[in-house]
Amino acid sequence: MKQDATKQDLNSTTTRTLERVIQSVPTSDGAGVKLRRSLGSQRGLYVDPFLMLDEFFSDEPNDYLAGFPSHPHRGFETVTYMLDGHMRHEDHLGNRGDLGPGDVQWMTAAHGIIHSEMPQQTEGRMRGFQLWINLPSKEKMKPASYRDVAAAQIPVVRLPQGGEVKVIAGRFGDVAGPINGNGANLSTDPLYLDVHLPAGAEFHAPIAQGYNAFVYAYEGGAEIGPPSQARLLPHRAAGVLSDGGEVRAKAGATGARLLLLAARPLREPVVQYGPFVMNTREEIERALADYRDGRLATAA
């Protein structure tokens, strides 16, 4: 089933409820970058196929200047979405990408990549997200690749009650995002929306039945679920949704900014060791040996 947020009779579908709230916790990564982690903050705390969500947000340069020096990945995808600031990506193949406000990088580490993500500023605000998405076993060892998407390439849909939706991946109504919105056919068929709502405004979006989904409130809070079963999703928390054909969110008194993520679950074993995500312990041991011996980031 293709994830397609097209117009339909929402009254005939089941509205997803808020099943679980995962509070983000402060942590650090890379060379000491301060951030908040919700999904992935504990072992096994993920929403298949989403493995981790980090939010980085600081006006203090000492919180981010050290960046993320050269490090490996294997077996999954990373999605970096910048709201403010300037980050440079470089990998072992000599590829380079510069991410500014509103830009996205969708990187498929797969067989292996060694890269760095370093701030290109010494003052001001650095703000954004990094999402990890698992790959199916049959794709974990394919060649690595990535795509940089400029902010200008991300369509924006205005909402009837005010506010807007940025369509990063998948579709919303008749609008296709630059990732997986026009037949790219990623195995997990991801939907990635950045939703901005003024105070009291409602948002509805169809989601394919059987897809796993969660909402992350990065500004304000929002009521999630049908009015009779609505629960508050607080600021800087991830809300895991039940199954159903649509999601409903209503912004609180100060408005809300939300990430809505949905995807086809893989239902495969997950064995993670730091930056390596495979299906078995033996595959993790191979990844460690490949990294040690210089084979991780060679052609598959």
SERO-4910 file (N, C-alpha, C, O; in steps of 0.05 Angstrom, whole numbers):
BEGIN
 pado doro    nc1    nc2    nc3   cac1   cac2   cac3    cc1    cc2    cc3    oc1    oc2    oc3
  Met    A     17    -24      0      0      0      0     18     25      0     35     27     17
  Lys    A     13     43    -18     29     67    -20     19     87      0     -5     93      1
  Gln    A     38     99     16     31    120     35     23    145     19     39    157      6
  Asp    A     -3    153     20    -13    174      3    -33    190     19    -56    181     23
  Ala    A    -25    214     29    -43    230     45    -62    246     26    -60    270     24
  Thr    A    -79    231     12    -97    244     -7   -123    251      7   -129    241     29
  Lys    A   -139    268     -6   -165    275      5   -184    252      5   -185    236    -14
  Gln    A   -198    249     27   -218    227     29   -237    235     50   -234    255     64
  Asp    A   -258    218     54   -278    223     75   -266    215    101   -267    191    109
  Leu    A   -255    234    116   -242    228    141   -261    217    162   -253    202    180
  Asn    A   -287    223    159   -307    213    178   -310    183    176   -320    170    194
  Ser    A   -302    171    154   -305    142    149   -281    127    158   -281    102    156
  Thr    A   -260    140    168   -236    126    177   -234    128    207   -247    143    221
  Thr    A   -216    111    217   -211    110    246   -189    130    253   -167    128    242
  Thr    A   -194    148    271   -174    168    279   -155    155    299   -164    143    319
  Arg    A   -130    158    294   -110    146    312   -110    160    339   -113    184    341
  Thr    A   -106    144    360   -104    155    387    -75    157    396    -57    144    383
  Leu    A    -70    172    417    -43    174    427    -38    152    448    -49    152    470
  Glu    A    -23    132    440    -19    108    456      2    111    477      0    100    499
  Arg    A     23    125    471     46    127    489     61    153    485     63    162    462
  Val    A     70    165    506     86    190    505    114    183    513    119    172    535
  Ile    A    133    190    496    162    186    501    174    214    505    178    229    486
  Gln    A    180    220    530    193    246    536    221    246    525    236    226    528
  Ser    A    230    268    513    257    270    505    275    275    530    266    287    550
  Val    A    300    266    529    318    269    551    343    283    541    352    278    518
  Pro    A    356    300    557    380    313    549    403    293    548    406    276    565
  Thr    A    419    295    527    443    278    524    463    293    506    458    317    500
  Ser    A    484    280    499    503    292    480    513    270    462    512    246    468
  Asp    A    523    279    438    533    259    419    555    273    403    561    296    407
  Gly    A    568    258    385    590    269    370    613    276    389    621    259    406
  Ala    A    623    300    386    645    309    403    635    326    427    649    342    438
  Gly    A    609    321    434    598    335    457    575    354    450    568    371    466
  Val    A    563    350    427    540    367    419    516    360    438    508    337    441
  Lys    A    505    381    450    482    377    468    457    375    451    452    391    433
  Leu    A    440    356    458    415    352    444    395    338    462    401    332    486
  Arg    A    371    334    452    350    319    466    342    295    449    337    298    425
  Arg    A    340    272    462    334    247    447    308    235    458    305    232    483
  Ser    A    289    229    441    264    216    449    266    186    440    274    169    456
  Leu    A    258    180    415    263    153    405    292    147    407    309    163    400
  Gly    A    299    123    416    327    115    418    340    122    444    364    117    447
  Ser    A    326    135    462    339    144    487    344    120    506    360    122    524
  Gln    A    330     98    501    335     73    515    336     51    495    325     53    473
  Arg    A    350     29    501    352      6    483    324     -5    477    308    -10    495
  Gly    A    318     -8    451    292    -19    443    269      2    443    247     -5    436
  Leu    A    275     27    450    254     47    450    252     60    422    262     82    418
  Tyr    A    240     46    404    237     56    377    209     49    366    194     34    379
  Val    A    202     61    343    177     57    330    183     47    302    187     63    284
  Asp    A    184     21    299    192      8    274    179     21    249    154     23    248
  Pro    A    195     31    230    224     28    227    241     51    238    265     53    232
  Phe    A    228     70    253    243     93    263    258     85    288    247     74    307
  Leu    A    285     89    287    302     80    308    310    102    329    313     96    352
  Met    A    311    126    320    321    148    337    312    175    326    310    179    302
  Leu    A    306    193    345    301    221    337    315    239    357    310    238    381
  Asp    A    334    255    346    348    275    362    339    303    354    336    309    330
  Glu    A    336    320    374    331    349    369    355    364    380    361    362    404
  Phe    A    368    380    364    389    397    374    380    426    371    369    434    351
  Phe    A    384    442    393    373    469    394    389    485    414    385    481    438
  Ser    A    405    503    405    420    520    424    429    546    411    435    547    387
  Asp    A    429    567    428    440    593    420    469    596    430    482    616    425
  Glu    A    478    576    445    504    577    458    524    560    441    522    536    440
  Pro    A    543    574    428    562    559    410    576    536    423    582    516    410
  Asn    A    583    538    449    597    516    462    581    490    463    592    469    467
  Asp    A    554    492    458    537    469    458    539    453    432    532    430    431
  Tyr    A    550    466    411    549    452    385    575    454    369    578    440    349
  Leu    A    594    472    376    617    477    359    634    452    353    646    450    332
  Ala    A    636    434    372    653    410    368    642    392    346    657    377    334
  Gly    A    616    394    341    603    379    319    605    349    321    608    337    343
  Phe    A    603    336    298    604    307    296    627    299    277    623    295    254
  Pro    A    651    296    288    674    289    272    670    262    258    651    248    264
  Ser    A    689    255    241    687    231    225    679    206    241    691    199    262
  His    A    657    192    232    646    169    245    632    151    225    624    161    204
  Pro    A    630    125    231    618    107    211    588    102    216    578    108    238
  His    A    574     92    195    547     82    197    545     57    179    558     55    159
  Arg    A    527     39    187    520     17    169    491      7    176    484      5    200
  Gly    A    475      1    155    451    -13    159    425      3    162    404     -8    166
  Phe    A    427     30    159    403     46    162    406     72    147    426     77    134
  Glu    A    385     90    150    386    116    137    386    138    159    374    134    180
  Thr    A    399    160    153    397    183    170    384    206    155    390    211    131
  Val    A    366    221    168    353    244    156    359    268    174    351    269    197
  Thr    A    374    287    163    381    312    178    364    335    167    365    340    143
  Tyr    A    349    348    185    332    370    177    340    394    193    337    395    218
  Met    A    350    415    180    359    439    193    337    460    194    323    464    175
  Leu    A    334    472    218    316    494    220    331    521    220    324    540    207
  Asp    A    353    521    235    371    545    237    400    536    237    406    514    248
  Gly    A    417    552    226    445    547    227    456    535    201    441    533    181
  His    A    481    527    202    495    518    178    513    494    185    531    497    202
  Met    A    508    471    173    523    447    178    535    436    152    521    435    132
  Arg    A    560    427    153    572    415    129    576    385    133    586    376    154
  His    A    569    370    113    573    341    112    595    335     93    596    345     71
  Glu    A    614    318    101    634    307     83    637    277     88    635    269    111
  Asp    A    642    262     67    644    233     71    671    223     59    686    238     47
  His    A    675    197     63    700    184     55    705    184     25    727    179     15
  Leu    A    683    188     10    685    188    -20    691    216    -31    695    219    -55
  Gly    A    693    236    -13    699    263    -22    674    279    -27    676    302    -36
  Asn    A    650    268    -22    625    283    -26    623    303     -4    631    299     19
  Arg    A    610    326    -10    606    347      9    579    359      5    570    363    -17
  Gly    A    565    365     27    539    378     27    538    399     48    546    394     71
  Asp    A    527    422     41    524    444     60    494    448     66    478    453     48
  Leu    A    487    444     91    459    447     99    454    473    113    468    479    133
  Gly    A    435    489    103    428    514    115    399    513    125    387    491    125
  Pro    A    388    535    134    361    535    146    340    523    126    338    531    103
  Gly    A    325    503    136    304    490    120    313    468    102    297    455     90
  Asp    A    340    463    100    350    442     82    348    415     96    347    413    120
  Val    A    348    394     79    347    367     88    368    350     74    374    354     50
  Gln    A    381    332     89    398    312     77    387    284     84    382    277    107
  Trp    A    382    268     63    372    241     66    394    222     58    400    219     34
  Met    A    407    210     77    431    193     72    425    164     78    415    157     99
  Thr    A    430    147     58    427    118     61    455    107     66    470    103     47
  Ala    A    461    100     91    487     90     98    491     62     86    513     56     75
  Ala    A    471     45     89    471     18     78    497      3     84    505      1    107
  His    A    512     -6     63    537    -21     67    557     -7     85    571    -19    101
  Gly    A    558     19     83    576     34    101    584     60     90    589     64     66
  Ile    A    586     80    108    596    106    101    611    117    125    603    112    148
  Ile    A    632    132    121    646    146    142    644    175    136    654    184    115
  His    A    632    190    153    628    218    147    630    236    172    632    226    195
  Ser    A    629    262    167    630    281    189    607    301    184    600    306    161
  Glu    A    598    313    206    577    335    204    587    357    223    585    354    247
  Met    A    596    378    211    609    399    227    596    426    223    591    435    200
  Pro    A    591    441    245    579    467    244    597    487    228    622    486    231
  Gln    A    585    504    212    600    524    197    593    551    208    589    570    192
  Gln    A    592    554    234    586    580    247    599    580    274    603    558    286
  Thr    A    605    603    285    617    606    311    599    621    330    607    626    353
  Glu    A    576    629    320    557    643    338    529    639    326    526    630    304
  Gly    A    509    646    342    481    644    332    469    617    340    480    602    355
  Arg    A    445    613    329    429    589    336    435    566    317    437    569    292
  Met    A    437    542    328    439    517    313    415    501    322    411    494    345
  Arg    A    398    494    303    373    480    310    365    461    287    366    468    264
  Gly    A    356    437    295    347    418    275    343    391    287    341    388    312
  Phe    A    341    371    270    334    344    278    351    324    262    359    329    239
  Gln    A    357    301    275    367    278    260    350    254    267    346    247    290
  Leu    A    340    241    246    323    218    248    338    194    236    350    196    215
  Trp    A    336    171    250    347    146    239    324    128    231    305    123    246
  Ile    A    326    117    206    305     99    196    319     73    188    339     73    173
  Asn    A    309     51    198    320     25    192    317     18    163    298     28    149
  Leu    A    334      0    153    332    -11    126    325    -40    128    333    -53    147
  Pro    A    310    -51    109    305    -80    109    331    -96    105    350    -85     93
  Ser    A    332   -120    114    356   -136    113    367   -138     84    391   -138     80
  Lys    A    349   -140     64    358   -143     37    372   -117     26    385   -119      5
  Glu    A    369    -95     40    381    -69     31    404    -59     48    416    -39     42
  Lys    A    410    -74     70    430    -64     89    458    -63     77    475    -48     87
  Met    A    463    -79     57    490    -81     46    492    -69     17    511    -75      3
  Lys    A    472    -54      9    474    -41    -17    492    -17    -15    498     -8      7
  Pro    A    501     -6    -38    520     17    -36    507     41    -23    483     46    -25
  Ala    A    524     56     -8    514     80      5    508    102    -15    519    104    -37
  Ser    A    489    120     -7    482    143    -24    469    164     -6    460    158     16
  Tyr    A    467    188    -17    453    209     -2    443    230    -21    453    233    -43
  Arg    A    423    245    -11    412    267    -27    408    291    -10    396    290     12
  Asp    A    418    314    -19    413    339     -6    389    353    -19    387    355    -43
  Val    A    371    363     -3    347    376    -12    346    404     -1    345    408     23
  Ala    A    347    424    -19    347    452    -11    319    459     -1    299    448    -10
  Ala    A    318    478     18    292    487     29    273    495      7    249    491      9
  Ala    A    283    508    -14    265    517    -36    252    494    -51    232    498    -65
  Gln    A    262    470    -48    251    446    -62    229    433    -45    216    414    -55
  Ile    A    225    442    -21    206    429     -3    179    444     -5    178    467      4
  Pro    A    158    432    -15    133    446    -19    119    452      8    123    438     28
  Val    A    104    474      8     90    483     32     60    485     26     52    497      6
  Val    A     44    472     42     15    472     39      2    490     60      7    485     84
  Arg    A    -13    510     52    -27    527     72    -52    513     82    -66    500     66
  Leu    A    -57    515    108    -80    502    120   -104    520    123   -101    544    126
  Pro    A   -129    510    122   -153    526    123   -155    543    148   -165    566    147
  Gln    A   -146    533    171   -149    548    196   -124    564    202   -120    573    225
  Gly    A   -107    567    183    -81    580    187    -60    560    191    -66    536    196
  Gly    A    -35    568    190    -13    549    192     -6    537    165    -17    544    145
  Glu    A     13    518    166     23    507    141     36    479    147     41    472    170
  Val    A     39    465    125     52    438    126     75    438    106     70    443     82
  Lys    A     99    432    115    121    427     97    123    397     91    125    381    109
  Val    A    122    390     65    121    362     57    149    354     49    158    359     27
  Ile    A    163    340     68    190    332     63    191    305     49    206    301     30
  Ala    A    175    286     58    174    259     46    145    250     44    128    257     62
  Gly    A    138    234     24    111    225     20     94    246      7    103    264     -7
  Arg    A     68    244     13     49    263      1     29    273     22     23    260     42
  Phe    A     20    298     18     -1    309     34    -21    322     15    -14    341      1
  Gly    A    -46    311     14    -64    320     -6    -54    314    -34    -45    291    -39
  Asp    A    -54    333    -51    -44    330    -78    -15    337    -81     -4    338   -103
  Val    A     -2    343    -58     26    354    -59     45    332    -52     43    319    -31
  Ala    A     65    328    -69     86    308    -65    111    321    -55    120    342    -64
  Gly    A    123    308    -34    149    318    -24    171    309    -42    168    291    -59
  Pro    A    195    321    -39    218    314    -56    229    286    -51    242    274    -69
  Ile    A    223    274    -28    232    247    -21    208    228    -22    188    232     -8
  Asn    A    210    208    -39    189    187    -40    161    197    -48    142    182    -45
  Gly    A    159    221    -58    133    231    -65    126    226    -94    102    230   -102
  Asn    A    145    219   -110    140    216   -139    151    189   -149    165    188   -169
  Gly    A    144    168   -135    152    141   -145    180    132   -138    190    114   -151
  Ala    A    193    145   -119    220    136   -111    220    109    -99    240     94   -101
  Asn    A    198    101    -86    193     74    -77    213     65    -56    224     42    -59
  Leu    A    219     81    -36    234     72    -13    219     50      1    194     51      3
  Ser    A    233     29     10    220      6     21    201     12     45    180      0     48
  Thr    A    210     31     61    193     38     84    171     58     78    154     64     95
  Asp    A    172     69     53    151     88     44    145    110     65    123    112     74
  Pro    A    165    126     72    162    145     94    145    169     87    146    179     65
  Leu    A    131    179    108    118    204    107    131    222    128    135    213    151
  Tyr    A    140    246    120    153    264    138    142    292    134    147    305    113
  Leu    A    126    302    153    113    328    151    122    345    174    124    336    197
  Asp    A    127    371    168    132    391    189    107    409    190    102    424    171
  Val    A     92    408    212     66    420    214     68    444    233     76    442    256
  His    A     59    468    223     58    492    239     29    500    243     15    504    224
  Leu    A     21    502    268     -7    509    274    -10    533    292      5    535    312
  Pro    A    -27    552    286    -33    574    305    -50    563    328    -60    541    327
  Ala    A    -53    580    348    -68    572    372    -96    561    365   -111    575    351
  Gly    A   -102    538    375   -129    527    372   -135    514    345   -157    503    342
  Ala    A   -117    516    326   -122    505    299   -120    474    299   -105    463    314
  Glu    A   -136    462    282   -136    433    279   -122    425    253   -122    440    233
  Phe    A   -111    401    253    -97    389    230   -106    360    228   -106    346    247
  His    A   -112    352    203   -120    325    197   -103    315    174    -98    330    155
  Ala    A    -93    290    176    -79    278    154    -84    248    152    -81    234    172
  Pro    A    -92    238    129    -95    209    126    -68    195    128    -47    206    120
  Ile    A    -68    171    140    -44    155    142    -52    126    135    -73    117    143
  Ala    A    -36    113    119    -43     86    111    -46     67    135    -30     67    153
  Gln    A    -68     52    134    -72     32    155    -48     13    156    -37      5    136
  Gly    A    -40      6    180    -18    -13    184      9      0    186     28    -13    193
  Tyr    A     11     26    178     36     40    180     40     49    209     21     57    222
  Asn    A     64     48    219     70     59    246     74     89    243     84     99    223
  Ala    A     66    104    264     68    133    263     72    145    291     65    133    311
  Phe    A     85    168    291     88    183    316     89    213    309     95    221    287
  Val    A     84    229    329     84    258    327    104    269    348    105    259    370
  Tyr    A    120    288    340    139    301    358    132    330    360    132    344    340
  Ala    A    127    340    384    120    368    389    145    384    395    156    382    418
  Tyr    A    155    400    377    180    414    382    176    443    390    194    457    398
  Glu    A    151    453    387    143    479    398    115    476    408     98    465    394
  Gly    A    109    486    432     83    485    443     74    456    448     91    438    448
  Gly    A     48    452    452     37    425    456     13    422    439      2    442    428
  Ala    A      3    398    436    -20    393    419    -37    370    430    -27    352    443
  Glu    A    -63    372    425    -82    351    432    -82    331    409    -87    339    386
  Ile    A    -77    306    414    -76    286    393    -98    266    397   -103    256    419
  Gly    A   -111    259    375   -132    238    375   -160    250    371   -163    275    370
  Pro    A   -180    233    368   -208    243    364   -216    258    389   -206    252    411
  Pro    A   -234    278    387   -242    295    410   -249    279    435   -242    287    457
  Ser    A   -263    257    431   -272    241    455   -249    226    468   -253    217    491
  Gln    A   -227    223    455   -204    207    466   -178    223    465   -157    211    467
  Ala    A   -180    249    461   -156    265    457   -138    266    482   -148    267    505
  Arg    A   -112    265    478    -93    267    499    -72    289    492    -67    293    468
  Leu    A    -62    302    512    -42    323    507    -15    311    502     -5    295    517
  Leu    A     -3    320    480     25    314    474     41    339    482     39    359    469
  Pro    A     57    337    503     71    360    513     95    368    496    104    353    479
  His    A    106    392    501    129    402    487    153    383    490    158    372    512
  Arg    A    167    379    468    191    362    466    186    333    475    202    321    490
  Ala    A    164    323    466    157    294    471    148    282    445    137    296    427
  Ala    A    153    256    442    143    241    419    118    225    427    118    212    448
  Gly    A     98    226    411     73    212    416     69    189    397     66    194    373
  Val    A     70    165    407     66    141    390     36    137    385     21    136    404
  Leu    A     28    133    360      0    132    353     -9    103    349      6     86    341
  Ser    A    -35     99    355    -48     73    349    -51     71    319    -45     89    304
  Asp    A    -60     47    310    -66     44    281    -92     59    275   -108     66    292
  Gly    A    -96     64    249   -120     79    241   -115     93    214    -93     92    204
  Gly    A   -136    105    203   -134    117    177   -127    146    176   -122    157    154
  Glu    A   -127    159    199   -119    188    199   -109    196    226   -112    182    246
  Val    A    -96    219    226    -86    231    251    -99    259    254   -102    273    234
  Arg    A   -107    266    278   -118    292    284   -101    305    306    -95    292    326
  Ala    A    -94    330    302    -79    345    322    -92    373    325   -101    385    305
  Lys    A    -94    382    350   -105    409    355    -85    424    372    -78    415    394
  Ala    A    -76    447    362    -56    462    377    -66    474    402    -90    479    405
  Gly    A    -49    477    422    -56    489    447    -57    520    445    -57    531    423
  Ala    A    -58    533    468    -63    561    469    -40    578    457    -44    601    450
  Thr    A    -16    566    455      7    581    444     14    572    416     34    580    405
  Gly    A     -3    555    404      3    544    378     22    520    381     29    512    403
  Ala    A     29    508    359     46    484    360     61    481    334     51    488    312
  Arg    A     84    469    336    100    460    313    106    431    318    117    423    338
  Leu    A     99    414    298     99    385    302    113    372    278    111    381    255
  Leu    A    127    350    284    136    332    263    117    308    263    112    296    284
  Leu    A    107    301    239     90    277    236    106    257    219    113    263    196
  Leu    A    112    234    230    127    213    217    111    188    215     99    179    235
  Ala    A    110    175    192     96    149    189    112    133    168    125    144    150
  Ala    A    110    107    171    124     89    152    115     61    154    103     53    174
  Arg    A    120     45    134    114     17    133    134      3    152    158      5    149
  Pro    A    124    -12    172    142    -26    190    156    -49    176    145    -61    158
  Leu    A    181    -55    185    196    -77    173    191   -104    187    192   -125    174
  Arg    A    186   -103    213    181   -127    229    204   -147    226    200   -171    222
  Glu    A    228   -137    228    252   -153    228    268   -149    254    264   -129    267
  Pro    A    284   -168    261    301   -165    286    319   -141    283    329   -135    261
  Val    A    323   -126    305    340   -103    306    362   -109    326    357   -112    350
  Val    A    387   -109    316    410   -111    333    428    -87    328    438    -83    306
  Gln    A    430    -70    348    445    -45    345    469    -45    363    468    -52    386
  Tyr    A    491    -35    352    515    -29    367    525     -2    358    539      0    338
  Gly    A    519     18    374    527     45    366    517     53    339    493     54    334
  Pro    A    536     59    320    528     68    293    522     46    273    520     52    249
  Phe    A    520     21    283    514     -1    265    487    -14    273    483    -19    297
  Val    A    470    -18    254    443    -29    259    439    -52    239    436    -48    215
  Met    A    440    -77    249    437   -100    232    415   -118    243    399   -110    261
  Asn    A    414   -143    233    393   -162    242    403   -183    261    387   -196    275
  Thr    A    429   -188    261    441   -208    279    466   -198    292    479   -180    282
  Arg    A    474   -212    313    499   -205    327    523   -210    309    542   -195    309
  Glu    A    521   -232    293    543   -238    275    547   -216    254    570   -210    247
  Glu    A    525   -204    245    528   -182    226    540   -157    239    555   -142    226
  Ile    A    535   -153    264    547   -131    279    577   -136    282    594   -118    278
  Glu    A    584   -161    288    613   -168    291    627   -164    264    650   -156    264
  Arg    A    614   -170    242    626   -166    216    629   -137    211    650   -128    200
  Ala    A    609   -120    218    612    -91    214    635    -80    230    650    -63    220
  Leu    A    639    -89    255    661    -80    271    688    -88    258    707    -72    257
  Ala    A    689   -113    248    714   -122    235    719   -107    209    742   -100    203
  Asp    A    698   -102    194    701    -87    169    711    -59    174    727    -48    159
  Tyr    A    700    -46    195    709    -19    202    738    -19    211    754     -2    203
  Arg    A    745    -38    228    773    -40    237    792    -45    215    815    -34    215
  Asp    A    784    -61    195    802    -69    173    799    -52    148    812    -58    127
  Gly    A    783    -31    150    781    -12    127    763    -21    105    765    -11     83
  Arg    A    745    -40    110    727    -50     90    698    -39     92    682    -43     74
  Leu    A    692    -25    114    664    -17    118    653      1     96    631     -3     87
  Ala    A    669     19     87    660     39     68    670     34     40    669     52     23
  Thr    A    678     10     34    685      3      7    661     -6     -8    640    -11      5
  Ala    A    662     -8    -34    639    -15    -50    628    -43    -41    644    -61    -36
  Ala    A    602    -45    -41    590    -71    -32    595    -92    -53    587   -115    -49
***
